[in-house]
Amino acid sequence: MYLKFYIMSLTKREQVISHIRYLRQELREMHLGIKDDDLFPESGELRGLMAQFEALLELIEGNTKIQSNSEAA
């Protein structure tokens, strides 16, 4: 049982790392666009990034809830 939970935790960790890398790259591109070309991102791009942050937060919160439930048992 512990091994299964540990493997699930590694998968969640990999998903979080992947999300963070993607978001960091998107933010870098937006920053360079603003800095170099004075081009601000379109509102759709910003909404997309916000949705990605929300998905990441849900993934993290879901993982925290699973851990706290298993620790209580």
C-alpha positions, 0 to 999 in steps of 0.5 A, a space after each residue: 500500500 505504501 509503495 503504491 502511494 509513493 509511486 502516485 506521489 512521484 507521479 504527482 511531483 512529476 506533473 507539478 514539475 512539468 506544469 511549473 516548467 511550462 509556466 516558467 517558459 511562457 512567462 519568460 516569453 511574455 517578459 521578453 516580449 514586454 521588455 524587448 518589443 513593448 508588446 503586452 500579451 493578449 488577454 487570452 494568453 493571460 487567461 490561459 496562464 491563469 487557468 494553468 496556475 489554477 490547474 497546478 494549484 488543484 493538483 497540489 491541493 489534491 495531493 495535500 488532501 491525499 497525504 493528510 488523509 493517509 497520515 490520519 489513518 
